[in-house]
């Protein structure tokens, strides 16, 4: 209670926190200040890729901490270079800009798109089409990119140059592109904050072909869907897409703050010295942790992610009180008969940490959660949802 009182007194009131103070974690288990044990299916909102206190990850960051904890981007460092090389090798993209968060990674993507279009077509080609129910960040510009009016209120005027198409309606893309001088189309293949909604394969193919035909950049926001979360290294790989720009963060660092913007062939030389920068972007400790994460997201782990996803689906679909399960891999949304916040609160009482996405219960467990632990948690959810 002392921590809660101090939090209320000194920390800005921007979060509706659950009444749990987490003091320790190991793997997919955490403990509160009273020693109560919980199974964590929230993963720090898709951040803790390998759970808590992962030994390989700890060794990687501790080794780097004992060498160089930070140096400015006026100098070279090995972890950032190796991480960029690995990301390019695994994706086929050509260059990487490192930042500290998903919002910053998306800011970079937007800047690159606008500069590319200005250089090639003229400075009036700056509009970016995003989707209704998208979420791209909390800066003034990434709020503008977010296709949810609820995030816009109180912060207008937002950055101009963003228009919103209804997801899975290609005619809206065509209409908006004909009405505006566009630089890019930006989307998430699974809308996380928008309700864990998976975009349709045919729709994504149409969008990609449209971008190719009209020289619009295709930006895929992989902040939440990236780094193995959907059963592929990046979510777009489930749909055979070839994006021009990919943004990612969250699970990349495994618990340390890092964002990355991956640039394809068209835009690999768009950024030049002085056009963008970051004090902490490419921090060697964060990059060492991220390198440890990406190196271990291999075919075997991705297969396990898909198998665990199917285990969850087969256990929940058709169960009493459960209407549907959406999402990909270990990024899932459960539509329940009961109000989702009631389910979440009872899950916490019963020792399972889950979160919300719109009106759904959202699951984002560690990719390496054990099957036994996962089954135990899912059984708790089933019991609570039953009506």
Residue, then its C-alpha position, 0 to 999 in steps of 0.5 A: x500500500x505504501x508504494x501505491x500511495x507514493x505512486x498516487x502522490x508523485x507519478x502523473x496520473x496517466x494509467x489506470x493501474x491494477x492493484x498489484x505491485x510486482x516485485x520479482x519475476x522469473x520466466x512467466x511467473x511474477x510475485x507481488x510484495x506479499x509473495x502472491x504468485x501470478x502467471x503473467x500472460x501480459x508480457x509487459x504488453x508484448x515486451x518480455x519476449x523471454x519472460x523475466x530474468x532470462x539467463x541468456x539475456x541477462x548475461x548479454x546485457x551484463x557483459x555489455x554493461x561492464x564494457x560500455x554502457x553508452x556512447x554517442x552516435x558520433x562513434x561506432x559500437x559493436x552491438x548496434x552494428x551487429x544487431x542492424x546486420x542481423x535484422x537486415x539479414x533476417x528481413x532482406x531490408x537494407x538499413x536500420x535506424x535505432x531509437x528508444x520506442x515504438x512511437x519514435x520508430x514510427x516517427x522515423x518511418x513517417x519522416x523517411x516517407x515524407x522525405x522520399x516523396x518530397x525528394x522524388x515527387x515534390x514537397x506537397x506529396x506528404x499525406x499518409x493513409x492509415x487505417x481506422x482503429x490503428x494505433x501508432x504511438x502517443x507523440x503528436x505526429x503518431x497520434x495523428x497517424x492513429x485512426x482512433x478519435x478517442x486518442x485525438x481529443x485534448x491534443x489538437x491541432x495534430x500534425x496534418x497529413x493523415x487520412x484514415x481508411x476502413x480496414x479491409x475495404x480497398x475501395x477506401x484506399x483507392x478513394x483517399x489516394x485519388x483525393x490526396x497527394x500521398x507519400x505512403x500507406x501505413x498499417x499494422x497486419x494485426x491491429x493490437x490496441x484496435x482490438x487484436x484484429x487481423x487484416x485480410x490476406x486479399x486486402x493486404x495483397x491489394x494494398x501492396x500491389x497498389x503501393x507498387x503501381x503508384x510508387x507509394x511506400x508501404x510502411x508496416x508497423x511491427x511495434x507489437x507484432x514483431x519479434x516472433x509474436x505472431x509466429x513469424x519473425x515479423x507479422x508481415x511475413x505471414x502474408x508474403x508482403x515486401x514492405x519498404x519500411x518496417x518499424x518495431x520496438x517492444x519485444x525487440x529489447x526483451x525488456x529494455x527500451x529500443x526501437x528500430x526502423x528498417x529501411x528497404x531498397x527504395x529508401x535506404x539512402x533517404x536519410x543523410x547526416x543531420x536529417x535524423x538522430x537520437x541520443x540514446x538510439x542504438x544504446x549498446x546495452x539495449x542493442x546487446x539485449x536485443x541481439x540476444x533476443x533476435x538470435x534466439x527467435x529461430x524456426x524451432x521457437x516460431x513453430x512452438x509459438x504457432x503450436x501454443x497459439x493453436x493450443x489456446x484457440x482449441x482450448x477456448x473456442x467453443x467454451x462456455x462464455x467465450x464468443x471468439x478468439x482473434x489474433x495471430x501467434x501469441x497475440x490473441x484477443x478473447x471476446x467474452x460474454x462477460x465484460x472484459x474488465x470483470x474477467x481481467x479483475x477476476x483473473x488477477x484475483x486468481x493469479x493470472x495477469x491478462x490485459x484488455x484490447x477494446x472490449x476483449x481480453x488480450x493475451x501476450x505471454x512470453x514466447x517461451x512460456x511452458x505448455x504446463x504453465x500456459x494450460x494452467x492459466x488458460x484453465x483459470x480463464x475458462x473457469x472465469x469466463x464460463x456463464 
